[in-house]
């Protein structure tokens, strides 16, 4: 079991051209996915804090610096990521696997839910980015065309 927090600095990242930088060094994403897990009693889809801490400690020890989630994590996941020098790519789930552009009400609802999910993260410093529109199926993209999908996203 890993008992020490890796000695990583947690500086804000900046964009320069097509690269991310942490200080003067390029930031290379070395990531893993985390989830999806069965829902807990509270409704979120993440393990208990002690297990997340153990997982994050092992990830950081092995050189991982980024964790991709498929749903918005509870606050303790953000805080543990920060503790272990990990950045989170937070998935904002919505029903991208159906013909979502056919219904204006559905579009409005998707936008509202994605905005609310992003806002619930409270601009936590562990956030690297949000993943919106993950793996929109090719038949949906072909049906509407890439420009309509890009415009919606």
Buried (B, 14 or more C-beta within 10 A) or exposed (E): EBEEBBEEEBEEBEEEEEEBBBEEEEBEEEBEEBBEBEEEEEEBBBBEEEEBBBBBBEBBEEEBBBBBBBBBBBEBBBBBBBBBBBBBBBBBBBEBEEEBBEEEEBEEBBEEBBEEBBEBBEEBBBBBBBBBBEEBEEEBBEEBEEEEBEEBE
